[in-house]
Amino acid sequence: MSKKRHGIVEILLWIVVVIVVLWVISPFYWAVITSFKKPSDVFRLSSIPWIQFQPTLNNWQTEFNQRGPEITRGLLNSVTIAVGASVLAVFLGSLAGYGLARHRYTKWRNQSMSFWFLSQRFLPPAATVIPFFLLMKSLKLLDTQIALILVNTTFVMPFAVLIMRDMFKELPVELEEAAWVDGCSRWQSFVRIALPLAAPALVATVIICFAFAWNEFLFALVLTYKKASPMTVVIAGTEHTQGVQFWYVSTRLLLAIIPPTILALTVQKYIVRGLTMGAVKG
């Protein structure tokens, strides 16, 4: 009886796994098949190529031929903004995380400062978009990549601070003390000892910050209008007077997910190790 129950439980688990997998990949499948559909096929039930609809490359050809410069500019802006924000956030977050891991502060307790960093993720972006707009306008940074790099850095840096803090906590301080005995300054021990040992967490943090900066839409919509518009704004621009052009949305969506997917697959082993070693603790 126990074996029978075990078999039933295993079957149910596999059913749940299949349902979850189908649920996860369904948006990507929709994007792929929609990018090869004619406009007339999009608004009717047609999910199986060559059976329910005839695939076509017209959408892709139109995007590259007529909107190629706009898409290229959007992808380059997204890459520049995401890379700039993630690198700056990890640089500043590593310094702050190291300070929280190696020092005990009295005026502001370490736990209070960590909670303050974490609270920045709870802050709704809509509450700060107008102040950021006025600030960037006064600095003449509207419609620039620098504006979005600075704003995105503000909102992704808490991840870097907390992950790197816990990573540095796990590193034995005796290694740095040995470096001090050999004549290294605290900065030299941080650069030569702590950072190399924390490389997996650094990579994982960069990927996390990159993903959030890559997907950011609200600030990109408000702070840019042409030159610095990232891919998220370009995708939203597929709306037409007759409605949303889903066939172009899907092509741009697939183009937008290619860079972060390639990056994540390239460094996936570091992501798993880094997140395991740098889990956020109280």
C-alpha positions in Angstrom: 0.0 0.0 0.0 2.8 2.4 0.8 4.4 1.7 -2.5 1.2 2.4 -4.3 0.8 5.7 -2.4 4.4 6.6 -3.2 3.7 5.9 -6.9 0.5 8.1 -6.8 2.4 10.9 -5.1 5.2 10.7 -7.7 2.7 10.8 -10.5 0.9 13.8 -9.0 4.3 15.6 -8.5 5.1 15.0 -12.2 1.7 16.4 -13.2 2.3 19.5 -11.1 5.8 19.9 -12.6 4.5 19.6 -16.2 1.7 22.2 -15.5 4.2 24.6 -14.0 6.7 24.2 -16.9 3.9 24.8 -19.4 2.7 27.8 -17.5 6.3 29.3 -17.5 7.1 28.6 -21.2 3.6 29.6 -22.5 4.4 33.4 -22.8 7.6 32.6 -24.7 5.8 30.2 -27.0 3.1 32.8 -27.6 5.8 35.4 -28.5 7.5 33.0 -30.9 4.4 31.9 -32.8 3.0 35.4 -32.8 6.1 36.9 -34.4 5.5 34.6 -37.4 1.8 35.3 -37.7 0.0 37.5 -40.1 -2.1 40.3 -38.4 -5.3 38.4 -39.4 -4.1 35.3 -37.6 -3.3 37.0 -34.3 -6.9 37.7 -33.3 -8.2 34.2 -33.9 -7.4 30.9 -32.2 -4.2 29.6 -33.9 -1.5 28.1 -31.9 -0.1 25.3 -34.1 2.1 26.5 -37.1 1.3 25.0 -40.5 -1.9 23.5 -39.2 -3.9 26.5 -37.8 -1.9 29.2 -39.5 0.8 29.7 -42.2 4.1 31.1 -40.7 5.6 34.2 -42.4 8.7 36.3 -42.0 7.0 39.6 -42.9 7.0 40.8 -39.3 10.8 40.3 -38.9 11.6 41.7 -42.3 9.5 44.8 -41.5 11.1 45.3 -38.1 14.7 45.1 -39.5 14.0 47.0 -42.7 11.8 49.8 -41.5 12.5 50.0 -37.8 16.0 48.7 -37.7 17.7 51.9 -36.5 15.1 52.4 -33.7 15.5 48.8 -32.4 19.3 48.9 -32.6 19.3 52.2 -30.7 16.9 50.7 -28.1 19.1 47.6 -27.6 22.3 49.6 -27.3 20.6 51.9 -24.8 19.4 49.0 -22.8 22.8 47.4 -22.7 24.6 50.6 -21.8 22.1 51.5 -19.1 21.9 48.0 -17.6 25.7 47.4 -17.6 26.4 50.9 -16.3 23.8 50.6 -13.5 24.9 47.1 -12.5 28.6 47.9 -12.4 28.1 51.1 -10.5 25.7 49.4 -8.0 28.1 46.5 -7.4 31.0 48.8 -7.0 29.3 50.9 -4.4 27.4 48.0 -2.9 30.6 46.0 -2.4 32.2 48.8 -0.4 29.0 49.3 1.7 28.7 45.5 2.2 32.3 45.2 3.3 31.9 48.0 5.8 28.7 46.4 7.3 30.4 43.0 7.4 33.7 44.0 9.0 32.8 47.0 11.2 30.4 47.5 14.1 28.8 51.0 14.1 27.4 52.6 17.2 25.4 55.7 16.1 23.6 53.7 13.5 23.6 50.0 14.2 24.5 47.6 11.4 21.1 46.0 11.4 19.4 49.4 11.1 21.6 50.4 8.1 20.9 47.0 6.5 17.2 47.4 7.0 17.5 51.0 5.5 19.1 49.6 2.4 16.4 46.9 2.1 13.6 49.5 2.6 14.7 51.1 -0.6 13.3 48.1 -2.5 10.0 48.6 -0.7 9.8 52.2 -1.9 7.3 52.5 -4.8 9.1 53.9 -7.9 5.9 55.9 -8.7 6.5 57.9 -5.5 9.9 59.1 -6.7 9.5 59.5 -10.4 8.4 63.2 -10.3 11.3 64.2 -8.0 13.7 62.4 -10.2 12.2 64.0 -13.3 12.6 67.5 -11.7 16.2 66.7 -10.6 17.3 65.4 -14.0 15.6 68.4 -15.7 17.6 70.8 -13.5 20.8 68.9 -14.2 19.9 68.9 -18.0 20.1 65.1 -18.0 16.7 64.3 -19.5 16.8 61.8 -22.4 20.3 60.7 -21.5 21.7 57.4 -20.6 23.5 58.9 -17.5 20.1 59.8 -16.0 18.8 56.2 -16.2 22.1 54.7 -15.0 21.9 56.9 -11.9 18.3 56.2 -11.2 18.6 52.4 -11.8 21.7 52.3 -9.6 19.6 53.8 -6.8 17.0 51.0 -7.0 19.3 48.0 -7.6 22.1 48.8 -5.2 20.2 47.3 -2.1 20.7 43.9 -3.7 24.4 44.5 -4.1 24.8 45.8 -0.5 22.9 42.9 1.2 24.3 40.1 -0.9 27.9 41.3 -0.7 27.5 42.0 3.1 26.6 38.3 3.7 29.3 37.1 1.3 32.0 39.1 3.2 30.6 37.8 6.5 31.3 34.2 5.4 34.9 35.0 4.5 37.4 34.3 7.3 38.8 37.6 8.6 42.1 35.8 9.5 43.0 35.9 5.8 42.8 39.7 5.8 44.6 39.9 9.2 47.5 37.9 7.7 47.6 40.4 4.9 47.8 43.3 7.3 50.7 41.6 9.1 52.5 41.4 5.8 52.1 45.1 5.3 48.9 45.5 3.3 46.5 48.3 4.1 42.9 47.7 4.7 42.1 48.8 1.1 44.8 46.5 -0.3 43.5 43.5 1.6 39.9 44.3 0.4 41.0 44.5 -3.2 43.6 41.6 -3.2 42.0 39.2 -0.7 38.3 39.8 -0.1 37.1 40.7 -3.6 38.8 37.7 -5.4 37.3 35.3 -2.9 33.9 37.0 -3.3 34.0 36.6 -7.1 31.0 34.2 -7.4 28.8 36.6 -5.4 30.0 39.5 -7.4 29.0 37.8 -10.7 25.6 36.8 -9.3 25.0 40.3 -8.0 25.9 41.8 -11.3 23.4 39.5 -13.1 20.6 40.4 -10.6 21.2 44.1 -10.9 21.5 43.8 -14.7 18.1 42.0 -14.9 16.3 44.6 -12.9 17.9 47.5 -14.8 17.2 45.9 -18.1 13.5 45.4 -17.3 12.9 48.9 -15.8 10.2 50.8 -17.6 8.6 53.6 -15.6 11.7 55.8 -15.2 12.7 55.1 -18.8 9.3 56.2 -20.0 9.3 59.4 -18.0 13.0 60.5 -18.2 13.5 59.7 -22.0 11.7 60.4 -25.1 13.9 59.5 -28.1 17.7 59.3 -27.9 18.1 57.3 -24.7 14.9 55.2 -24.8 15.7 51.6 -23.9 14.1 48.5 -25.4 11.3 48.5 -22.8 10.0 51.8 -24.1 10.5 50.7 -27.7 8.4 47.6 -27.1 5.7 49.8 -25.5 5.8 52.0 -28.7 4.1 49.3 -30.8 0.7 50.7 -30.0 -1.1 51.9 -33.1 -4.2 54.0 -33.6 -6.1 50.8 -34.3 -4.8 49.0 -31.2 -1.7 47.1 -30.0 0.3 45.5 -32.8 1.0 42.2 -31.1 2.9 40.8 -34.0 5.5 43.5 -33.6 5.4 43.3 -29.8 6.4 39.7 -30.0 9.4 40.3 -32.3 10.7 43.1 -30.2 10.1 41.0 -27.0 12.2 38.2 -28.4 15.0 40.6 -29.4 14.9 42.1 -25.9 15.3 38.8 -24.0 18.2 37.5 -26.1 21.1 39.6 -24.4 20.1 38.8 -20.7 19.5 35.2 -21.6 22.9 34.7 -23.2 24.5 36.5 -20.3 22.7 34.4 -17.7 23.6 31.1 -19.5 27.2 32.1 -19.8 27.7 32.6 -16.0 25.0 30.4 -14.6 27.4 28.4 -12.4 28.5 31.6 -10.7 24.9 32.7 -10.2 24.0 29.5 -8.3 27.2 29.6 -6.2 27.0 33.3 -5.5 23.3 33.2 -4.5 23.9 30.2 -2.2 26.9 31.9 -0.5 25.2 35.3 -0.3 21.7 34.7 0.8 20.2 37.7 2.6 20.1 37.2 6.3 18.7 39.3 9.1 
